[in-house]
Amino acid sequence: QLRLSGTELALSLQELVVGNIRLYASKIRHCNVSIRTRGIAD
């Protein structure tokens, strides 16, 4: 009973993609903050 319907599969893929985008965005934000604080320190 592992077979998913098309809509279920699409929704789970969408959740996965959205989760990855959120994770990626938070990483970018963290990098930008650390670069900015390092620039101020110099």
C-alpha positions as CSV (number, residue, x, y, z in Angstrom):
1,Q,0.0,0.0,0.0
2,L,2.9,2.4,-0.8
3,R,1.4,3.6,-4.1
4,L,0.3,7.2,-3.9
5,S,-2.2,8.9,-6.0
6,G,-1.1,11.8,-8.3
7,T,-2.4,14.5,-6.1
8,E,-0.9,13.0,-2.9
9,L,2.5,12.7,-4.7
10,A,2.3,16.3,-6.0
11,L,1.4,17.6,-2.5
12,S,4.2,15.8,-0.8
13,L,6.7,17.0,-3.5
14,Q,5.4,20.5,-3.0
15,E,5.9,20.3,0.7
16,L,9.4,19.0,0.2
17,V,10.3,21.8,-2.2
18,V,8.8,24.5,0.0
19,G,10.6,23.1,3.0
20,N,13.9,23.1,1.0
21,I,13.3,26.7,-0.1
22,R,12.7,27.8,3.5
23,L,15.8,26.0,4.6
24,Y,17.8,27.6,1.8
25,A,16.4,31.0,2.5
26,S,17.3,30.8,6.2
27,K,20.8,29.7,5.3
28,I,21.3,32.7,2.9
29,R,19.9,35.1,5.6
30,H,22.3,33.6,8.1
31,C,25.3,34.0,5.7
32,N,24.3,37.6,4.9
33,V,24.1,38.5,8.6
34,S,27.5,37.0,9.4
35,I,29.1,38.8,6.4
36,R,27.5,42.1,7.5
37,T,28.7,41.7,11.1
38,R,32.2,40.8,9.9
39,G,32.3,43.9,7.7
40,I,31.3,46.1,10.7
41,A,34.0,44.4,12.8
42,D,36.7,45.2,10.2
